[in-house]
Every structure is written in structure tokens, then in C-alpha cells.
Amino acid sequence: MEKGFARVDGSLALLVQRSDQTDKQLADHETRLDTLERARWPLPSLAAATGVIALALTAYGLTAR
């Protein structure tokens, strides 16, 4: 009976250790993902600025004739 409890206890300890490792990896991945999200280019803002510049150049080209 004691051998069975010892084996179950060892298995539970292993599961707890793996769970802790998984939690650490998940936290690390979340940190890295947050860093990547902060560092990416602001594409919608860049597209809006490009549109405004294109509109201004078009208006200038039409009035410069």
C-alpha cells in the first residue's frame, strides 16, 4: 500500500513540476508577445498618412497647371 502511495505521490510531484515549467514558459511567451506587439509598425496610421500625402500631392498637381 505504501509503495502505491509513494508512486502516486511521485507522479503528482512530477505533474506539479511540469505544470510550473509550463506556467513559466507561458509567462515568458506572453512577455515576448507583448514586446513584439509594442515594436510593430503602426500600419493603419502609416496608411492614413500615405493617403493624406497622396491627396495633397494630387491637389498640388492639379492647382500647379
Stockholm file with secondary structure:
# STOCKHOLM 1.0

chainA/1-65         MEKGFARVDGSLALLVQRSDQTDKQLADHETRLDTLERARWPLPSLAAATGVIALALTAYGLTAR
#=GR chainA/1-65 SS CHHHHHHHHHHHHHHHHHHHHHHHHHHHHHHHHHHHHHHSCCHHHHHHHHHHHHHHHHHHHHHCC
#=GC SS_cons        CHHHHHHHHHHHHHHHHHHHHHHHHHHHHHHHHHHHHHHSCCHHHHHHHHHHHHHHHHHHHHHCC
//
